[in-house]
Amino acid sequence: MYKRILLKLSGESLMGQQGYGIDPVRLNQYATQIKALADKGVQVGIVIGGGNIFRGLSGESAGFDRVKGDQMGMLATVINSLALSSALEAKGQKVRVLTSVRMEPIGDYYNKAKALRLFEKGNVVIMAGGTGNPYFTTDTASALRAIEIEADVMLKGTRVDGIYTADPEKDETATKFTEITYDEVLNRGLKVMDLTAICMCKENNMPIYVFDMDTVGNLEKVIAGEQIGTLVKP
């Protein structure tokens, strides 16, 4: 069993069946699964995207300045992080939100030492605000945080059950990988995470496990060692 994980959640997945915003049903499902891990003694760090509220790149295409658009996206991740923290607290789980830019009292300012102390005290730690810099995605933020907190693995929860040779939603002939190397992901141009995130994980030997988070129970299956997704490793 993993001792410490970094769970990357997609903002879009939080929309659930609504098509926008935060679906309370999906939020509750996520909180239930995360608490089950914490109850087993797994230290859980979380990074959430903000695409259900705002995306910097889509803002740029609509005429926003890229830097301001990315900053709006960072704030969207904070909103999602607060929502998840509230859902976890409602289940009796200790949780803290740390932000990459100062915004006390909404969240404490992130640093590695603080995150590790919180883990040791039994907290789930949600790291919001991306890297705190424009031009970096929450994929890159999750890779950075996973490496910083010395996680055993970065779990990327998506709506697809792993990595395929092509987009399985568009190509019926796409086949799934059980394991794949960082180099193969890069050489094939597979849309697993952005290039910066993949390269960071490769350089620091951080394994990535891609799985379907939207199916209730899958998170515990991954921790139990069941092969339900795709492992990216050296």
Residue, then its C-alpha position, 0 to 999 in steps of 0.5 A: m500500500y502507498k504511504r503518501i499519494l498526490l491525487k490530481l482531480s479534474g475540475e471538469s469531473l466535478m461538474g458531474q451530470q450538470g455540465y457546469g460548476i460543482d455537482p454536489v453528488r460527485l463532490n460527495q462521492y469524491a469526499t467519501q472515497i478520499k476519507a476511506l483512504a485517509d482512514k486506512g492511514v494513507q497520507v493524501g495530498i490533492v491538486i484540483g483543476g479549475g476547468n469547471i469554472f474557468r480556463g486561462l486558455s479559453g479566456e485568452s481566446a475570448g480576449f482576456d490577457r493570458v496572465k490575468g486569465d491564468q490567474m482567474g483559473m488559479l482562483a477557480t482551483v481555490i473555489n474547488s479546493l474549498a468545496l472539497s475541503s468542506a465536503l471532507e469536513a462534513k464527513g469528519q475528516k481533518v483537512r487543510v487547504l494550502t494556497s500557492v499565493r497568499m490569501e489568508p484566511i481562505g487558506d494557509y500559504y503553501n510550503k513543503a514543511k507545513a504540508l508534511r506536518l499536516f500529513e503527520k497530524g492526519n490531515v488531507v492536504i489540498m494544494a490550491g492555486g496551481t503553481g502560483n504562476p501563469y503559463f503553468t497548468t494544474d497538471t504541472a502543479s500536481a507533478l511539482r507538488a507530488i515531487e515536493i511532498e515526496a509522494d510514492v505516486m501521482l494518481k491522475g483521476t480522469r473520466v477515462d480508465g487509463i491511457y490508450t493508443a488514441d482517444p477511445e471516445k473517438d477511435e473504436t480501435a484504440t487499445k489500452f496500455t497497462e504500463i507505459t514509459y515516459d518516453e513512449v508517452l512523449n514520443r507517441g504524443l499521448k495526451v496524458m498530461d502536458l509536456t512539462a508535467i511529464c518531463m518533470c515526473k520523468e526527471n524525478n522518477m515520479p510514477i503516474y497512475v491514470f485511472d477512472m476516478d468517476t467510478v465509485g470505488n476505483l480509488e480504493k482499488v488503485i490503492a489495493g493494487e488492482q490493475i484498473g488503469t495505466l502506470v507511467k514509469p521509467 
